[in-house]
Each structure stands twice: as C-alpha cells, then as structure tokens.
C-alpha cells in the first residue's frame, strides 16, 4: 500500500505539471506608477489560470485583492517585479486592486476577462482505497454540456475503458466496476466534453487518482481459544499490518461467513456474552483498509467455564485450547467423511457399485470408529496433569495416528476406462483347462472333458465380461489404481447345480493368487498359478487386481464352465467293507485276504518305482526343469534333458503330443530346439 501512495503522489505531480506550464503561458503585465491608474486588458483569455505580473520603478512590496483595500502580498521577494498565480478562476469579467509601498499610496485597478473551457469534478460513492466491486460515479461539469461527456478510466495509464453516463446539463452519473484482478493499483480518469458554444474542455478539477486494492489479506494461521469463568478469550497472530479483524462465532460447527459476530481492532478478543458451561466455535478473518476480507482461519472452540478451576480436569486451563483445537481437527475429518458419503450418492451407479463391492464404504465406517476412539483418547488429556512439553508430545503422537487414518479414507472413485466383451471358449482349450486343473495327475478325465465340451457348444452358455480401470482418491491426496472385473454367467438351468467355473489367470497378469481379490464367497484356490474354482450355481464372478492392467489383456484370462468328477467317482471300487465280508467265510476268506494283500503290496511297489506314472506327467515336469536350468545358465544340462524329452515324446498319444507342443510353444525355448 505504501508503494501505491508513492506512485499516487508521483502521478499527481505528473498531472499538475502540464497545467502549470499552461498557466505560465497566460500572463497579464502592467506597471504600477504610484497614481490612481486603471489598467483594462481587452483580451478574453480562454483559461481559468492567469499570472498577474506588476512592475514598479522602485523596489518595494505590493499587495492585491478583489476588495478596494488590498492586503494580500504578491509572491516573491521585495523588488521591482511582483507576480501572483491566479488559478481556478471563474469565467467572466474580473477586477483586481493593486497597491504598492506605503498604505497611503494610491490604489490601481486592473480589469480583464476569461472564457474558461468546460471542466469536470468527479465524486465516487466510497472513499479510497477501493476494493473490487461496483461504485457509483457522479460527474459534475462546470457548464452545460452540449452532448454526453466522455469519461474513461484506467488502472495502468495505458488501456482506458469508457464509463457509460446518463444525465443532462451539468449532472451526470455512471458506474465504475473494479475487477478482482486489479490488485494494488491506481485508478485514473480522463474527461472530454463541449459546452454549448462548441468549445471543448478536458480538465478534471479535484481528485482524479484513486487508490485500488483488491488483494485479500493473508489468512490467520495461528489462533487459539481459552475458556475462563464466564468468558472466552481468543488470541491470534498476523504477519501483516491489519487494521481490523472480523470475529465469527457459532454454537455449532462449522463456522462460516454468515456467523459474523464482532469487529476487533486488536489481535485478541474477549467474548463475555457467553453462557457458562456452553461451548462456542470461532473463526477469524483479517480486514484491510480497502475492506477486503481474508479467508477464514481454522476453527477453534472453547467452553465458558463454571469457575476458573475445575475438579474434572487436571490440565492447566491455558493448555485446554490446544486439546480442543486438535479435537476440532478430528471432528472436521469426521464431517468430511459424512460429506463424502453424501457426494458418493451423486456418483454414477457403476462407480457406486464398485465402491461398495471392494468394501470402500466399510473403510469409511472403520475410519469413523477409529477417529471417535482417537477423540476419546485426546479428550482424556484434559483429565491429566501434564506439562506443556508432555502435552505437545501426546498431541504429536496423536497427529501421527490421525495421518495414518487419513491414508485409509477413500474420498472419491472414478472409472477411467471400461471394456465389454463375450468370452469365447474353443474346443481345443478344454484339454488345456483340464490339464491345468488336474495338475497333470494320473487319472483320466475323458467323461468330464466330453461333458464340458458339450456345455461350451450350447448356445445358451455365455460369459459376458465387463472390465474397468479405476482410480481411487484418498483424503490425504494419494491415488490408487485397480482393475475391476465382473463376469456374468449364463447356462441352461439343468446344468447350474452340476457345473463349476474355473478361472485361470496368466502369470503375466498375476503371479500369485494373493494378487487377486475375489468378491465371491464360495470359491477355492486350486493353484497359486493362480487357478481358482467356483462352486456350482454361481451367476456372477467378480474380482479385482491391486494394480492397473491394460484392459485388452483381460481377454487373456480364461473363465470356463467345467465338469469335475464327484467324490464317489474318484474313489476306489475296492473298499475295506468288501474285505471284511470275505473274512467272515472261514479259511477261504483268509486265503482271499492274503492274496489281496500281496496284490496290493505289488501295486504300491510299482507306484513307488514310478512305473504307473504317465509319460505325459514326466514330460511336463521335465519341461519345467529345462526352463529352470536355462534360467540358471546351465545350458548344456538343459540340452541333455531336452534330448530325453524328445525320446519320451515318441511314446505319447496324439492328444498328449499336442499338449506337449503347446507347452513348449508357451515356454518359448528358442534355440535349444
């Protein structure tokens, strides 16, 4: 503001300088002869400023005035030439009286005439400095204006804007609009008009420059409230020089601008209009000379105490405000969570569904519980006899807890991208699916494979996939990305209770089952690969990944109906009960039991020696070993094992060979072949 005032002073000098030069160009010269002379100048001067110059034959002092006995001395020193600058003189005939030397000397009369160009004076409805807003401008001309005067304004003396005027004769008015971005500047005016004779004037008499300040004062960042018996004291600090402060008060949180309470010229305020035992909430805003109101400070609150000592608190009364301020911060965060809940109601239905599906609504409720628990802990500080350092350490520890809670509060959810497609399951995929499901075990799945192929060929078997790339914004400003997938399953009703669904995720998308969060309740992880099996009668499979995945790659995931063998089908046909039945038939039963035991022993011995393990399983396991050896850089050993695989390959069936080739292509051994 001081810079603006200096600039304003310089502007006034620059404005007046042309006027002074113009005034010096109109000079009336005469000679005082110490007699009763009269001097009549017949020229009509088109000016309102005249230099009256009188010369004498001897050095003396001279006086002038409009009265017959002049008493006002001329400017300058005692001498032969005497001058006086007459400004703002009205239009018409002028008569001045001159006396030089002794008071008894004769008086000389001087007459001259002026024709003054039209000029104006400006009045603004408010005193400077002016803040942003609309102001009424009154323009008063010295003469009747021939037409509507031109009035322009500028904040930089470079770009001028016109103010539309309305009125007539000598009185005109308009509106000056000061924008918020004017900042700290000086508003200057330009005027132009013609009188009824057609003579033009541009002069503005009086104020022509006005200070403008549209910058709000800084926000009060340091503020506290302390309750005493029958009153509450507010203290705050501002780095700027502020004339006034607005105090806002409410019996409820939060406080806003509508809760204006008092004006204070100091950096503290005593609120004595309080009810004992009642809590009041406060905010402060700085007000500068122009009337700009700063942003509201943080909210503080205090309780008007019943007495200046309390049996219910061991904390020094001067420290209670610190505890209360922290509690306000907790309450404000709880209020923010409630606001988030309301805003979520306005979100897109799918975004709301995803928010609830991944249990973010539960995180909001959990955060409220944690905040209320923290609030109770902090309120207990009031009951403890703590020093200021001890209290600061406890509040610092609580602040860390508050920051941790903030990191867990989801504020918003946005779907960035989405895709929709129907999954295609080919007949040749079924063998691969069963192979991965069985983990290359020793049993056959011919019946189940045929059943599953029949399912996928049925036109009523459909899997519709919707995948979404989602951003989750947390209240502390952090962002998390997830990929949310929803698979709608439809199948003939007769198959619903007999058929499971299997989900196979490539390792390029997820290396472990823990990388996927499945929303369905009834499922089991078959393999950490990951391979997940869903129980029959499921209508929808929903899951998401804890990272952003290109949505096109979701098509690489396999989801298929699968007929798995029942427990009865997988059991041995020979049971312990059948053996017992034979033992009850005497010696013959004993012989049969011994024979059965020998056969069973031979069977387990063959299993131990590996003779019953299918060559396909051995081949698949060896392929894994080859890949592992290559990763370890043991290329020669890998080649030797690969040669053995080639020999074993010759003994496989056509279908098994196809599976081996597919596995080799998937592993991409490159030059080892």
Secondary structure as GFF3:
##gff-version 3
##sequence-region A 1 673
A	DSSP	alpha_helix	2	24	.	.	.	ID=ss1
A	DSSP	beta_strand	27	32	.	.	.	ID=ss2
A	DSSP	beta_strand	38	45	.	.	.	ID=ss3
A	DSSP	beta_strand	50	60	.	.	.	ID=ss4
A	DSSP	beta_strand	62	65	.	.	.	ID=ss5
A	DSSP	beta_strand	72	73	.	.	.	ID=ss6
A	DSSP	beta_strand	79	86	.	.	.	ID=ss7
A	DSSP	beta_strand	92	100	.	.	.	ID=ss8
A	DSSP	beta_strand	108	114	.	.	.	ID=ss9
A	DSSP	beta_strand	119	124	.	.	.	ID=ss10
A	DSSP	beta_strand	133	141	.	.	.	ID=ss11
A	DSSP	beta_strand	150	154	.	.	.	ID=ss12
A	DSSP	beta_strand	161	162	.	.	.	ID=ss13
A	DSSP	beta_strand	166	168	.	.	.	ID=ss14
A	DSSP	beta_strand	171	178	.	.	.	ID=ss15
A	DSSP	three_ten_helix	180	182	.	.	.	ID=ss16
A	DSSP	beta_strand	184	194	.	.	.	ID=ss17
A	DSSP	beta_strand	200	201	.	.	.	ID=ss18
A	DSSP	beta_strand	203	205	.	.	.	ID=ss19
A	DSSP	beta_strand	209	213	.	.	.	ID=ss20
A	DSSP	beta_strand	222	228	.	.	.	ID=ss21
A	DSSP	beta_strand	231	237	.	.	.	ID=ss22
A	DSSP	beta_strand	244	250	.	.	.	ID=ss23
A	DSSP	three_ten_helix	257	259	.	.	.	ID=ss24
A	DSSP	beta_strand	260	264	.	.	.	ID=ss25
A	DSSP	beta_strand	268	271	.	.	.	ID=ss26
A	DSSP	beta_strand	279	287	.	.	.	ID=ss27
A	DSSP	beta_strand	300	303	.	.	.	ID=ss28
A	DSSP	three_ten_helix	317	319	.	.	.	ID=ss29
A	DSSP	alpha_helix	320	344	.	.	.	ID=ss30
A	DSSP	alpha_helix	349	357	.	.	.	ID=ss31
A	DSSP	alpha_helix	360	379	.	.	.	ID=ss32
A	DSSP	three_ten_helix	380	383	.	.	.	ID=ss33
A	DSSP	alpha_helix	388	406	.	.	.	ID=ss34
A	DSSP	beta_strand	410	422	.	.	.	ID=ss35
A	DSSP	alpha_helix	427	438	.	.	.	ID=ss36
A	DSSP	alpha_helix	446	457	.	.	.	ID=ss37
A	DSSP	beta_strand	462	474	.	.	.	ID=ss38
A	DSSP	beta_strand	479	490	.	.	.	ID=ss39
A	DSSP	three_ten_helix	493	495	.	.	.	ID=ss40
A	DSSP	beta_strand	500	504	.	.	.	ID=ss41
A	DSSP	three_ten_helix	513	515	.	.	.	ID=ss42
A	DSSP	beta_strand	516	518	.	.	.	ID=ss43
A	DSSP	beta_strand	523	527	.	.	.	ID=ss44
A	DSSP	beta_strand	531	534	.	.	.	ID=ss45
A	DSSP	beta_strand	540	545	.	.	.	ID=ss46
A	DSSP	three_ten_helix	551	556	.	.	.	ID=ss47
A	DSSP	beta_strand	558	562	.	.	.	ID=ss48
A	DSSP	alpha_helix	567	570	.	.	.	ID=ss49
A	DSSP	alpha_helix	576	583	.	.	.	ID=ss50
A	DSSP	alpha_helix	587	608	.	.	.	ID=ss51
A	DSSP	alpha_helix	615	631	.	.	.	ID=ss52
A	DSSP	alpha_helix	635	649	.	.	.	ID=ss53
A	DSSP	alpha_helix	654	667	.	.	.	ID=ss54
A	DSSP	three_ten_helix	670	672	.	.	.	ID=ss55
###
